[in-house]
């Protein structure tokens, strides 16, 4: 589980500030990222960015849930990359 502290840096997926969507507000960004996740639940960046938005809105439990989901997706992506590298490096028959 990802822990949020008052001085937490949020990581490599966009820094510690969420990308404010077209509407220019955290509430607007929340709606946009929630919609993006409805369209693609496995979108790592949208899950991470929504976590940042929830954190900015003071919704810590929701933020933790999104950061945990983003962490799960990041691990899955790394596993997939390892498999691809093994396939690429495998000797050809």
C-alpha positions in Angstrom: 0.0 0.0 0.0 1.3 3.5 -0.9 1.6 5.8 2.1 0.8 9.5 1.8 2.6 11.9 4.1 2.5 15.7 4.2 5.7 15.9 2.2 5.2 12.9 -0.1 6.6 13.2 -3.6 4.3 11.3 -5.9 6.7 9.8 -8.4 7.6 9.6 -12.0 4.2 9.7 -13.7 3.8 13.4 -13.8 5.4 14.8 -10.6 3.6 15.9 -7.5 1.1 18.2 -9.3 -1.8 16.6 -11.1 -2.3 17.8 -14.7 -5.3 20.0 -14.6 -7.6 19.1 -17.4 -9.3 21.5 -19.8 -11.7 22.9 -17.1 -8.8 24.2 -15.0 -10.0 22.9 -11.7 -9.4 19.8 -9.6 -13.1 19.0 -9.8 -12.9 19.2 -13.6 -9.7 17.1 -13.6 -11.4 14.6 -11.4 -14.3 14.2 -13.8 -11.9 13.9 -16.8 -9.6 11.3 -15.2 -12.6 9.3 -13.9 -14.0 9.2 -17.5 -10.6 8.2 -18.8 -10.5 5.3 -16.4 -14.0 4.3 -17.4 -12.8 4.1 -21.0 -9.5 2.3 -20.1 -9.3 1.0 -16.5 -5.7 -0.1 -17.1 -4.5 3.4 -18.1 -1.6 3.8 -15.7 -1.2 7.6 -16.0 -4.9 8.3 -15.6 -5.0 6.2 -12.4 -2.0 7.9 -11.0 -3.2 11.4 -12.0 -6.6 10.7 -10.4 -4.8 9.7 -7.2 -3.0 13.1 -7.3 -6.3 14.9 -7.8 -8.0 13.0 -5.0 -5.0 13.9 -2.7 -5.4 17.6 -3.6 -9.1 17.4 -2.9 -8.3 15.9 0.6 -9.8 12.5 -0.3 -6.9 10.5 1.1 -8.6 7.1 1.1 -9.6 7.5 -2.6 -6.0 8.7 -3.4 -4.4 5.7 -1.7 -6.7 3.4 -3.7 -5.7 5.0 -7.0 -2.0 5.0 -6.1 -2.2 1.3 -5.2 -4.0 0.6 -8.5 -1.3 2.6 -10.4 1.4 0.7 -8.5 -0.3 -2.6 -9.5 -0.4 -1.5 -13.1 3.2 -0.4 -13.1 4.3 -3.8 -11.7 2.2 -5.6 -14.4 3.8 -3.4 -17.1 7.3 -4.3 -15.8 6.5 -8.0 -15.9 5.3 -7.7 -19.5 8.4 -5.8 -20.4 10.6 -8.6 -18.9 8.7 -11.2 -20.9 9.2 -9.2 -24.1 12.9 -8.8 -23.4 13.3 -12.5 -22.9 11.5 -13.2 -26.2 13.7 -10.7 -28.0 16.9 -12.1 -26.4 16.0 -15.8 -26.9 18.1 -17.7 -29.4 16.5 -18.0 -32.8 15.8 -21.7 -33.9 
